[in-house]
Amino acid sequence: MKKRRSWKLTSNPSKPTRKVPMRRCVGCMESKPKKELIRIAGYEGTVTLDPTGKAKGRGVYLCPSSECLEKAKKKKALARSLGMELSEEQLSQLFKDIEAYEK
């Protein structure tokens, strides 16, 4: 006799529950759903904002607010997490990109 697996189901019995991917913001250090955060990708010395989440390179997640970017800049969390040195030009460009993304 074979054992049957029982799946956890939502209110809709035809679809099982799905796990929501969580990521941690390097500014405020809060875990939030991946869709609520912005990915910053570092690849071969360049740092870019990655709203799609599919760019090449090492990724760091931030809340879409300038407050979290300030906290990350103060703690030097972006450079540490990306494993590269960030110039003031690169950080100022990230500020502009995130401010444009917020609006």
Rosetta silent file (secondary structure, phi, psi, omega in degrees, C-alpha in Angstrom):
SEQUENCE: MKKRRSWKLTSNPSKPTRKVPMRRCVGCMESKPKKELIRIAGYEGTVTLDPTGKAKGRGVYLCPSSECLEKAKKKKALARSLGMELSEEQLSQLFKDIEAYEK
SCORE:     score description
SCORE:     0.000 S_00000001
   1 L     0.000  128.627 -178.972    0.000    0.000    0.000 S_00000001
   2 L   -85.980  142.945  174.972    1.432    3.402   -1.055 S_00000001
   3 L   -84.566  141.269  177.944    1.463    6.389    1.256 S_00000001
   4 L  -103.850  141.314  177.023   -0.094    9.535   -0.102 S_00000001
   5 L   -83.385  142.367  174.422    1.314   12.987    0.525 S_00000001
   6 L  -107.859  129.472 -179.296   -0.965   15.610    1.903 S_00000001
   7 L  -101.657  145.478  174.422   -0.367   19.162    0.675 S_00000001
   8 L   -74.836  128.607 -177.188   -1.232   22.313    2.552 S_00000001
   9 E  -118.222  152.174  174.752   -3.937   24.048    0.599 S_00000001
  10 L   -82.559 -166.475  177.982   -5.343   27.557    0.609 S_00000001
  11 L   -64.450  -25.007  175.503   -9.023   28.352    0.511 S_00000001
  12 L   -92.612  109.253 -174.708   -8.867   27.379   -3.154 S_00000001
  13 L   -67.344  -13.647 -178.391   -8.287   23.613   -3.082 S_00000001
  14 L   -83.834  -16.287 -178.484   -6.913   23.505   -6.632 S_00000001
  15 L  -120.387  126.241  175.006   -3.824   25.664   -5.827 S_00000001
  16 E   -77.200  160.380  179.777   -1.248   24.902   -3.105 S_00000001
  17 L   -69.279  147.225  179.703    0.277   27.783   -1.114 S_00000001
  18 L  -112.074  144.943  178.813    3.418   29.390   -2.498 S_00000001
  19 L   -81.480  132.185  179.562    6.393   30.567   -0.533 S_00000001
  20 L   -89.234  123.665  179.325    7.084   34.321   -0.853 S_00000001
  21 L   -68.524  131.750 -179.124   10.812   35.056   -1.396 S_00000001
  22 E  -112.096  143.698  176.103   12.172   37.348    1.320 S_00000001
  23 E  -133.783  157.888 -178.325   15.258   39.571    1.134 S_00000001
  24 E  -105.684  130.244  176.563   16.981   41.786    3.693 S_00000001
  25 L   -74.222  132.044 -178.942   17.475   45.523    3.147 S_00000001
  26 L   -77.843  -12.224  178.365   21.110   46.506    3.813 S_00000001
  27 L   -84.327  -61.558 -176.687   19.990   49.925    5.106 S_00000001
  28 L   -94.095   -9.096  178.508   17.342   49.166    7.738 S_00000001
  29 L    62.083   29.854  175.822   18.167   45.428    8.025 S_00000001
  30 L  -100.907  140.254  175.408   14.490   44.422    7.804 S_00000001
  31 E   -84.962  128.079 -178.764   13.383   41.347    5.882 S_00000001
  32 E  -137.534  163.232  175.639   10.707   42.169    3.342 S_00000001
  33 E   -59.982  143.886 -175.078    9.189   40.481    0.301 S_00000001
  34 H   -56.565  -35.046 -178.365   11.521   40.618   -2.695 S_00000001
  35 H   -67.165  -22.171 -178.828    9.003   42.581   -4.791 S_00000001
  36 H   -85.118  -11.340 -175.645    9.035   45.488   -2.311 S_00000001
  37 L  -107.921  160.861  176.903   12.813   45.994   -2.534 S_00000001
  38 E  -105.657  137.029  177.848   15.147   47.354   -5.202 S_00000001
  39 E   -95.051  134.689  172.976   18.163   45.334   -6.299 S_00000001
  40 E  -112.782  122.871 -175.432   21.494   47.086   -6.811 S_00000001
  41 E  -106.450  136.149  175.291   23.858   45.047   -8.954 S_00000001
  42 E  -117.803  122.379 -177.524   27.637   45.322   -8.944 S_00000001
  43 E  -146.061  121.250  177.334   29.500   43.802  -11.894 S_00000001
  44 L    51.553   46.233  175.595   33.068   44.430  -13.034 S_00000001
  45 L    85.864   -7.754  177.910   33.415   47.739  -11.198 S_00000001
  46 E  -105.801  143.529  179.621   30.072   49.213  -12.249 S_00000001
  47 E  -121.083  125.520 -178.273   27.124   49.626   -9.927 S_00000001
  48 E  -134.274  154.969  173.883   23.628   49.923  -11.370 S_00000001
  49 E   -78.803  134.125 -174.746   20.056   49.989  -10.199 S_00000001
  50 E  -126.566   81.219 -178.788   18.333   46.765  -11.214 S_00000001
  51 L   -67.818  -23.434  179.408   14.530   47.031  -10.973 S_00000001
  52 L   -78.945  -26.758 -179.168   14.044   43.802  -12.958 S_00000001
  53 L    80.760   16.064 -175.816   16.243   41.737  -10.626 S_00000001
  54 L  -123.186    8.041 -178.581   17.949   39.940  -13.501 S_00000001
  55 L   -71.273  156.368  178.966   21.152   41.937  -14.144 S_00000001
  56 L   -68.041  155.599  171.294   24.532   40.229  -13.990 S_00000001
  57 L   102.438 -179.259 -179.919   26.664   40.391  -10.896 S_00000001
  58 E   -75.332  137.544 -176.347   26.364   40.407   -7.151 S_00000001
  59 E  -115.211  147.548  176.632   23.147   41.913   -5.866 S_00000001
  60 E  -130.920  140.764 -177.232   22.223   43.926   -2.800 S_00000001
  61 E  -108.201  140.177  179.884   18.663   44.800   -1.832 S_00000001
  62 E  -137.087  148.889  171.661   17.436   48.167   -0.537 S_00000001
  63 L   -67.691  149.127 -179.832   14.075   49.650    0.374 S_00000001
  64 L   -79.184   55.749  177.316   12.952   52.218   -2.213 S_00000001
  65 L  -138.004  149.049 -179.567   13.552   55.150    0.127 S_00000001
  66 H   -70.515  -23.860  178.045   16.357   57.639    0.453 S_00000001
  67 H   -62.335  -45.396 -179.935   16.438   57.026    4.233 S_00000001
  68 H   -67.489  -35.278  177.476   17.585   53.436    3.778 S_00000001
  69 H   -66.223  -38.321  176.608   20.172   54.523    1.214 S_00000001
  70 H   -62.519  -44.210  179.071   21.510   57.078    3.720 S_00000001
  71 H   -62.468  -43.695  179.990   21.770   54.386    6.385 S_00000001
  72 H   -65.344  -37.383  178.573   23.530   52.013    3.983 S_00000001
  73 H   -66.855  -42.047 -179.160   25.925   54.779    2.913 S_00000001
  74 H   -64.956  -39.252 -179.889   26.715   55.680    6.530 S_00000001
  75 H   -85.070   -5.664 -175.774   27.418   52.029    7.442 S_00000001
  76 L    57.400   36.323 -176.479   29.277   51.445    4.129 S_00000001
  77 H   -74.491  -32.521 -179.915   27.034   48.431    3.693 S_00000001
  78 H   -64.079  -49.560 -178.960   26.783   48.709   -0.094 S_00000001
  79 H   -62.715  -40.958 -178.676   30.536   48.531   -0.646 S_00000001
  80 H   -66.888  -44.328 -177.400   30.920   45.705    1.866 S_00000001
  81 H   -71.781  -34.728  178.886   28.055   43.643    0.481 S_00000001
  82 H   -81.123  -18.233  178.829   29.046   44.146   -3.151 S_00000001
  83 L    75.304   29.400  178.772   32.704   43.433   -2.401 S_00000001
  84 L  -149.144  158.170  176.914   33.990   46.535   -4.187 S_00000001
  85 L   -78.958  138.669  178.473   34.917   50.128   -3.467 S_00000001
  86 L  -114.272  129.944  178.451   32.292   52.710   -4.416 S_00000001
  87 L   -81.825  167.787  177.919   33.251   56.247   -5.384 S_00000001
  88 H   -64.076  -33.711  177.680   31.233   59.314   -4.441 S_00000001
  89 H   -61.942  -45.096 -179.425   30.157   59.613   -8.094 S_00000001
  90 H   -64.193  -41.492  179.698   28.692   56.110   -8.064 S_00000001
  91 H   -67.091  -40.245  179.171   26.865   56.755   -4.783 S_00000001
  92 H   -66.292  -35.879  176.980   25.463   60.074   -5.999 S_00000001
  93 H   -65.524  -39.028  176.875   24.261   58.390   -9.204 S_00000001
  94 H   -63.335  -40.306  176.243   22.507   55.717   -7.102 S_00000001
  95 H   -56.128  -49.065 -178.789   20.812   58.502   -5.090 S_00000001
  96 H   -62.076  -43.331 -179.071   19.495   60.052   -8.310 S_00000001
  97 H   -64.334  -42.872 -178.991   18.331   56.697   -9.682 S_00000001
  98 H   -69.571  -38.665  177.366   16.501   55.734   -6.499 S_00000001
  99 H   -63.174  -39.655  177.617   14.852   59.165   -6.208 S_00000001
 100 H   -67.770  -34.826 -179.808   13.654   58.841   -9.814 S_00000001
 101 H   -69.817  -34.248 -178.798   12.444   55.275   -9.064 S_00000001
 102 H   -64.734  -35.927 -174.165   10.479   56.458   -5.995 S_00000001
 103 L   -76.914    0.000    0.000    8.381   58.934   -8.042 S_00000001
